[in-house]
């Protein structure tokens, strides 16, 4: 019942590329955590300001929306590296480990393709928003600012998915 879900020493890649990828994914996850902390502090300040002084933080909903999207996408690569994504194995619990490993490889490859496509399309959208000078309604913040951290996050997710597929395919140590 009190077993650890994730133990940090379980994910120590032996290959240099894996170590670099792992450290980069961790840095993005730390950035995600910092973003969530800042978002929580801003929301708390806005709620207290609204309740006590009648003055909330202007545009707090815009900032929460932007920061939430950034925080989620920045956490995804680390989640892939530690294999923390939800797996529905209802139909594969009785199948041989080789079949399950093949399913994991296919899922990682599909995730890699999707992540690279998302990164590409978000980059195109970001440049369009920047060119059109799209901005938020209350704060007049450029909308593309929220997209900027998502592009490398999805690209890193694609790289992490390719790496985990390679580890599963070769049977190499993580």
N, C-alpha and C positions, 0 to 999 in steps of 0.2 A: 504494500500500500504506500509506503514511504520511499519507494525506489526512485532514484534520480532518473528523470526523463532524458536529460542531456548531461553528459560529463565531458568537460572541455578536453581532456586528454584522449578521448576517443577519436577526435578528428585532428590528427597531426600528420598531414601528408608527407610522404617520404621524398617525393619528386620535387625539384626546385620550382617547377611551374605550379604545382599544387600548393606549395607553401606560399608563394607569392599571391596566388589567387585567394587562398584562405585568408591571408592577412588583409588583402584588399576588401574582401567580403566582410571581414570583421570591422574594418574601418567604416564601411558604409553602414553597417548595423549600428555602430556607435553613433554615427551621424543621425541615423533614424531615431535612436533613443533620445539624443539631445533635442532633436526637433519635437518629439512628443512631450518632453519635459517643458520646453519653451511654450508649446501650445497649451499645455495644462496650466502653466503659470499665467499665461495671457488670459485664458478663459476664467480662471479664478479671479484675477484682477478685474476683469470686465464684469463678472457677476457681483463681486463686492462693490465695485463702483456703481453699478446699476441699482443695487439694493440699498446701499448706505447713502451714497451721495447723489443718486439720480443721474449719474454720468457714466455710461458704459464706454468701453473702448470703441471708437468709431471703426467700423469695418471688421469687427472681430469675427463675424461669420465668413467673410471673404478670406481672412487669414487662416482660419481653421480649415476651410475647404482646401486651400492650397497646401497648407502644411500637412494635412492628413494624407493627401495623395503622394506627396514627396516622401513622408515617413514610411508609408506602406511599400512603395517601390524600392526604397533604399534597403529595406529589411529582407526582401525576397532573395537576393543572391546568397546571403548567409544561411537562410533557411534551406536553400538547395544544397549548400555545401555540407550541412550537418544532417541532411536528409530529414528535415523537419516537416515537409509537406504532408498533408493528410493522404493516406493511402487506403483505399477501400479494397480490402483483400478478402471480402466475403466469399467470392467464387474461387480464389486461388489458394486458400489455406490448405487444401488437401492436395495441391499439385506439387510436383517435384521442385526442388530449389533451382534447378537449371531453368525451368519454365518461368519461375518468378523472376529470376535474374534477367531473362530475355525480355520480360514485360517491363522491368525497370529500365533496361537499356532503351527500349522503344519509347517509353514515357519521357525519359530524359532527352532523347533526340527530338521528340515532338515539342517538348518545352523549349529546347534550344532554338528551334526554328521559329516558334511563336515569339519568343523573347527578342530575337534578332529582327523579326518583322515589326514588332511593336516599337522597338528602338528606332528603326528606320522611319516608320510612319509618324511617330511622335516628333522626331527631328524635323520632318517635313512640315508638320502642323505648327511646330514651334517657330520655324522660320517664316511661315505665312502669318502667324500672329504678330511676330516682330515687325514684319514688313507693313502690315496693315495698322500697326500701332494700337492693337486691341488692348484695352485696359479694364480693370475692375471698376464697378460702378461707384462705390463710395470713396475708396482710397486712391483711385486712378493709378493703381499699380499695374505695370505691364503684365499682361496675362502670361506671356512667354516665360517669365521668371519662374513660374511653377513647373513649367515643362523642362527647363534646363537640367535639373538633377535627375529627371526621369530617364532621359536618353542614356547616360552612362550606366544608370542602375539596371535598365533592361538589357543593355549590352553585356554588363557583368553577369547578369542572370543567365544569359545565353552561354557565356563562357563557362560558368559554373556547371550548367547542365551538360555541356559537352565534356567537361572534365569528369563528372560523375558517371556519364555513359562510358567514357574511356576506362575508368577504374573498374566498372562492372564488366565491361567487355574483356579486358585483359586479365582481370582477377588480381591486379596489382594492389599493393598496399595503398591505402588511401593516401 
